């Protein structure tokens, strides 16, 4: 028994220094590692779990501040100058445009045409259902004028009572002259066309071309008289016809030379032949 106890004690004694050596080795390694590691990095080396946590955590980019949206600027509206008078004419005034007769100025406006700014008269012809724009600078060239004075209207009505004067020329040439008078804008010249082409009920009917010219002249004359006298066109036509009825009766086969080859004749047939002046 004493021998066994001594052996056991000897084994225990031998195992203790071996255990202490085994424990001393990792401790020495740890001290060596600590000595080699640079200062400040020891904590990071000892906590690898913390690194992994930092690496795995998603990094949120900073949200950029949205710029404030500025309200859209309102488009600039150019102020148009309201013009009411130009070249002696004013808005709402009735005028005579030679090629179309009596019209009313609705406005005076400015427009840009082909890159150039033009000032225009906007003229409305109610009966013709037409609107015309005339440059204010071209008024004199086109012959636009104001309405005739009452004294001039009276003179035109007196013209209707005179004898018809028909030139001894071809009808085609006379037709051109009548048309030129109608488009001249001269109220007295227009009255002359009405007088020369008028046919009473007792006279033969007009040819188609004569009738067309007569109606055009009558329309221009009656419209201007109606506006000047503040009456209707129907009333103006009645007044014109009353003056025409006072003219001397035209007689056939009677000619009378009147300066520049004019004669008083009853040329009711509208023939395109010249009136022959046969001397016996």
Order of alpha helices (4+ residues) and beta strands (2+ residues): alpha-alpha-alpha-beta-beta-beta-beta-beta-beta-alpha-beta-alpha-beta-alpha-alpha-alpha-alpha-beta-beta
